[in-house]
Amino acid sequence: MMLIPILLASIVAAGHCSASVEEVFASHKVVPDVIAQAPNQFLKVTYKQGLVAKEGVELTPTQVKDQPLVEWSAASGDYYTLILTDPDAPSRADPKFREFKHWVVVNIPGNDVARGEVLTAYIGSGPPKGTGLHRYVFLLYKQSSKLDFKEPHVSNKSRRDRPSFKAAKFAETYQLGNPVAGNFYQAQYDDYVPELHKQLSEE
Ligand SMILES: *[C@@H]1O[C@H](CO)[C@@H](O)[C@H](O)[C@H]1NC(C)=O
């Protein structure tokens, strides 16, 4: 008679060891600020020196200046879209340019990001001084097939089309459904930010 409650208690305790994507996205309001529904899986995002961008951990702009390794288990023959977006532009308190687009790669065959089509080249975090922590959200969508994306290509030297982006709207336009995986880190101003802003000088 005593066994069942004990068993249940241990199952519940084990479940709490690691938070789900849903819990983490809800507690940091990635849902609903960026997407309406959390994906089921965490995306694995690794920066230089093995720094892992996950579950809202704080990283510095210096640490995330180079494109990370993004990994997921893909079915061969499938195409994916990867997005990195900052809903806290220019700040989480006053997100009037929500979202700032950091990276968009489409038509990724399987999980080979290098072979995808880069619509918007990767740039790291550039949160302006005094704007606090920004959330940087990675979203992975599974495409129905290889698609024709009618979008301008934006280099890593340009801020063109980066502000006032909406990942959810982009996904809707290309009928990508809900993201299948995601993750995010947070960052605030450091000395690398002025350098990044200088880099984004081209039209
Ligand atoms: C910008 O993109 C170019 C071309 O892909 C690349 O060689 C360069 O390293 C990038 N610069 C930065 C700062 O990421």
The ligand as an ORCA input file, in Angstrom:
! r2SCAN-3c Opt
* xyz 0 1
  C      31.826     37.755    -42.081
  O      31.583     36.900    -43.178
  C      32.757     36.589    -43.903
  C      32.341     35.851    -45.163
  O      31.529     34.751    -44.856
  C      33.705     35.797    -43.002
  O      34.874     35.455    -43.681
  C      34.045     36.647    -41.773
  O      34.799     35.896    -40.881
  C      32.776     37.136    -41.084
  N      33.158     38.094    -40.070
  C      32.759     37.981    -38.815
  C      33.265     39.018    -37.860
  O      32.028     37.102    -38.431
*
